[in-house]
Amino acid sequence: MSNDEVLFSESLLEDEEQADEEADEAGKYLDPDEKLLAIIEGNVDGESSLNRLALTDRRIIFYPRSEGLLAAFKKTSVLSFDYGQVGTVQGRKGALMGEINLSTKDRIIRFKNMIKDDVDQIAGMISRMKDKVKTQEILAPSRESALDQLKKLAELRQLGAISEAEFQEKRKKLLEAI
């Protein structure tokens, strides 16, 4: 994966090598075919070890950055949420820092102490990915129901309940709906 495609928080990048290190670290938490979209530095409220937020094409991941000698002794934990689990996304900016608040069915996650310039961009990315998932969920059942209706039409034709002409007419309409 090219780091040019990944959005990095300015606070993470001292040089190109740093971008590679951050992408490699985030990669430890990704599925093999998952695409990394962004990495932001901050802190999950109440979880001081969770100081990275990664956005992928499927989910939001909060994870610790393991650096230095003491990293091996830290208890590492990871929070991960599919975009479909996200209820609301709210960005807030203070004078110097910002935060993003996410709600799920089970909890509210505050990712704070992030660079305020990243707030709008990351909140927007999360909202767009959440909307994309909702659109896919809405379209999938309608396609499935149209396919189910086609099967039922074929059965009705086979039973002789509708003629071949009626079948072809209704089939054409259902295929247009898909």
Secondary structure by P-SEA (a helix, b strand, c coil): cccccbbbcccccccaaaaaaaaaaaaaaccccccccbbbbbbccccccccbbbbcccbbbbbbbcccccccccbbbbbbbccccccbbbbbbcccccbbbbbccccccccccccccaaaaaaaaaaaaaaaaaaaaaaaaaaaaaaaaaaaaaaaaaaccccaaaaaaaaaaaaaac
